[in-house]
Amino acid sequence: MTKKILILLLAIIMVFSLVLFGCGKKEPAAETTTETTEETKSQTQEVEVTFITEDGIDINENIFGSGNKWVILSHMFSTNQTSWFGFAQYLADNGYMALTYDFRGYGKSGGKQDISNIDKDLEAALVFVRQHNVEKVFLMGASMGATVSLIVASRQSVDGVISFSSPVKIMSLSAINIIKNINAPKLFIASLGDIAEAANARAFCQASS
């Protein structure tokens, strides 16, 4: 069942890749330090990176794969970037660059947990990605990671955004009123058994029209 779900998610991203095109927007440089791990998984190499946000927070990330189609994966409230490692490796094995990262105060990232400013963390990740030879970049997030992905997609040019069980609002970050500002294709996913988040997905769809 897990493998079928991963294949479905990959198919979703591939559809985005077929129907969209890169925007080529240039972003300011981000300060980075890079460490390559000795371990390789399958035929791809994982690279650990630290970059700095506009307000001076060190953010830890890991990069999987090679190529010029990137997927930035944002984690849930109660987890960290390691929750995405399995899917990131699956993407890498299928020709995508996958970037996972810890929000401030989570995992290996610096600072204190501060949900009201995690949009800065994702925007810094996007700046980092655009320093490379990028053809397409997609944002994908779960729970609060989905909310912040929608918010950043409303400000920045991306090639698609996928939201899993996104709250309409988390702390001071609200996504419902900015949906119409997202020019890229959007996909909202939630389990029917998760009544609140399924209702949120419907609300996002309605707000998009």
C-alpha positions as CSV (number, residue, x, y, z in Angstrom):
1,M,0.0,0.0,0.0
2,T,2.8,2.4,0.9
3,K,4.5,1.8,-2.4
4,K,1.3,2.5,-4.3
5,I,0.9,5.8,-2.5
6,L,4.4,6.8,-3.3
7,I,3.9,5.9,-7.0
8,L,0.7,8.0,-7.0
9,L,2.5,11.0,-5.5
10,L,5.2,10.6,-8.1
11,A,2.7,10.5,-10.9
12,I,1.1,13.7,-9.6
13,I,4.5,15.5,-9.8
14,M,5.2,14.1,-13.2
15,V,1.8,15.5,-14.4
16,F,2.8,18.9,-13.1
17,S,6.2,18.6,-14.9
18,L,4.4,17.9,-18.2
19,V,2.0,20.8,-18.2
20,L,4.1,23.5,-16.6
21,F,7.2,25.5,-17.5
22,G,9.9,27.2,-15.5
23,C,9.6,30.9,-14.6
24,G,13.3,31.7,-14.6
25,K,13.0,34.3,-11.8
26,K,16.3,35.3,-10.3
27,E,16.6,35.4,-6.5
28,P,19.3,36.9,-4.2
29,A,22.1,34.6,-3.1
30,A,21.9,32.8,0.2
31,E,25.0,32.0,2.3
32,T,25.5,28.2,2.4
33,T,27.9,25.6,3.7
34,T,27.8,22.1,2.2
35,E,28.8,18.7,3.5
36,T,28.6,15.6,1.4
37,T,27.9,12.3,3.2
38,E,29.9,9.2,2.5
39,E,26.8,7.0,2.2
40,T,25.0,6.7,-1.1
41,K,21.5,5.3,-1.4
42,S,20.6,3.4,-4.6
43,Q,22.5,5.4,-7.3
44,T,22.0,8.9,-5.8
45,Q,24.0,10.9,-3.3
46,E,22.6,12.6,-0.3
47,V,24.1,16.0,0.5
48,E,23.7,17.8,3.8
49,V,23.5,21.6,3.6
50,T,23.1,24.6,6.0
51,F,21.8,27.9,4.7
52,I,20.8,31.1,6.5
53,T,17.5,32.8,6.4
54,E,17.0,36.5,5.9
55,D,16.6,36.9,9.7
56,G,19.8,35.0,10.4
57,I,18.6,31.5,11.4
58,D,20.7,28.5,10.3
59,I,18.5,26.0,8.5
60,N,19.6,22.4,8.0
61,E,18.6,20.6,4.8
62,N,19.3,17.5,2.9
63,I,19.4,17.1,-0.9
64,F,18.7,13.8,-2.7
65,G,19.2,13.0,-6.3
66,S,20.5,14.9,-9.4
67,G,19.0,16.9,-12.2
68,N,17.2,20.2,-12.6
69,K,13.6,19.4,-11.5
70,W,13.3,20.1,-7.8
71,V,10.7,19.2,-5.1
72,I,11.0,21.1,-1.8
73,L,9.4,19.0,1.0
74,S,8.1,20.8,4.2
75,H,7.4,18.7,7.3
76,M,4.5,18.6,9.8
77,F,4.3,20.3,13.2
78,S,5.1,17.2,15.2
79,T,7.9,15.8,13.0
80,N,11.1,17.0,11.3
81,Q,12.6,16.6,7.8
82,T,13.4,12.9,8.4
83,S,9.7,12.1,7.9
84,W,10.3,12.9,4.3
85,F,13.5,11.0,3.7
86,G,11.9,7.8,2.3
87,F,9.8,9.7,-0.2
88,A,12.7,12.1,-1.0
89,Q,14.9,9.0,-1.9
90,Y,12.0,7.7,-4.0
91,L,11.9,10.9,-5.9
92,A,15.7,10.9,-6.3
93,D,15.6,7.4,-7.7
94,N,13.1,8.5,-10.3
95,G,15.0,11.5,-11.7
96,Y,14.1,14.4,-9.3
97,M,16.1,16.6,-6.9
98,A,14.4,16.4,-3.5
99,L,15.2,18.9,-0.8
100,T,14.1,18.3,2.8
101,Y,14.7,20.7,5.6
102,D,14.1,21.3,9.3
103,F,12.0,24.4,10.2
104,R,13.7,26.7,12.8
105,G,13.9,25.1,16.2
106,Y,13.4,21.6,14.7
107,G,15.9,18.8,14.1
108,K,19.3,20.2,13.3
109,S,18.2,23.8,12.5
110,G,19.0,26.7,14.7
111,G,16.8,29.1,16.6
112,K,13.7,28.5,18.6
113,Q,10.5,27.0,17.3
114,D,8.5,29.9,15.9
115,I,5.7,29.0,13.5
116,S,4.9,32.6,12.8
117,N,8.2,32.9,10.9
118,I,8.6,29.5,9.2
119,D,7.7,31.1,5.8
120,K,11.1,32.6,6.0
121,D,12.6,29.1,6.2
122,L,10.9,27.9,3.1
123,E,11.7,31.1,1.2
124,A,15.4,30.7,2.1
125,A,15.2,27.1,0.8
126,L,13.7,28.4,-2.5
127,V,16.5,31.0,-2.8
128,F,19.0,28.2,-2.3
129,V,17.4,26.0,-5.0
130,R,17.4,28.8,-7.5
131,Q,21.1,29.2,-7.2
132,H,21.3,25.9,-9.2
133,N,20.4,25.0,-12.8
134,V,16.7,24.8,-12.1
135,E,14.2,23.9,-14.8
136,K,11.2,23.4,-12.5
137,V,10.6,23.7,-8.8
138,F,7.6,22.3,-6.9
139,L,6.5,22.8,-3.3
140,M,5.0,20.0,-1.3
141,G,4.1,20.0,2.3
142,A,2.1,18.2,5.0
143,S,0.0,19.8,7.7
144,M,1.8,23.1,8.7
145,G,4.3,22.4,6.0
146,A,1.4,22.5,3.5
147,T,0.1,25.7,4.9
148,V,3.4,27.5,4.5
149,S,3.9,26.0,1.0
150,L,0.7,27.6,-0.1
151,I,1.7,30.9,1.5
152,V,5.1,31.0,-0.2
153,A,3.6,29.9,-3.5
154,S,1.4,32.9,-3.3
155,R,4.4,35.2,-3.2
156,Q,7.0,33.4,-5.3
157,S,6.8,31.9,-8.8
158,V,6.8,28.1,-8.6
159,D,5.7,25.3,-11.0
160,G,3.2,23.7,-8.8
161,V,2.2,23.2,-5.1
162,I,0.8,20.1,-3.4
163,S,-0.9,20.3,-0.1
164,F,-1.5,17.4,2.3
165,S,-4.0,18.0,5.1
166,S,-3.3,21.7,5.3
167,P,-4.9,23.7,8.1
168,V,-6.6,26.9,6.8
169,K,-4.6,28.7,9.5
170,I,-1.8,27.8,11.9
171,M,-0.8,30.4,14.5
172,S,-0.5,33.7,12.6
173,L,-0.1,32.0,9.2
174,S,-3.3,32.0,7.2
175,A,-3.5,30.4,3.7
176,I,-7.2,30.7,2.8
177,N,-7.1,34.4,1.7
178,I,-4.0,34.1,-0.5
179,I,-5.0,31.1,-2.6
180,K,-6.1,33.3,-5.5
181,N,-2.6,34.8,-5.6
182,I,-1.1,31.4,-6.5
183,N,-0.7,31.3,-10.3
184,A,0.7,27.8,-10.4
185,P,-1.4,24.6,-10.4
186,K,-2.5,23.5,-6.9
187,L,-3.5,20.1,-5.6
188,F,-5.2,19.8,-2.2
189,I,-5.2,16.3,-0.7
190,A,-6.9,15.1,2.5
191,S,-8.4,11.9,3.8
192,L,-12.2,11.8,4.0
193,G,-11.7,10.3,7.5
194,D,-9.9,13.4,8.5
195,I,-13.0,15.5,8.6
196,A,-11.5,18.9,9.5
197,E,-8.7,18.7,6.9
198,A,-11.0,17.3,4.2
199,A,-13.3,20.3,4.8
200,N,-10.2,22.6,4.6
201,A,-9.3,21.0,1.2
202,R,-12.7,21.7,-0.1
203,A,-12.5,25.3,1.2
204,F,-9.2,25.8,-0.6
205,C,-10.6,24.5,-3.8
206,Q,-13.6,26.9,-3.6
207,A,-11.4,29.8,-2.7
208,S,-9.2,29.0,-5.8
209,S,-12.1,29.5,-8.2
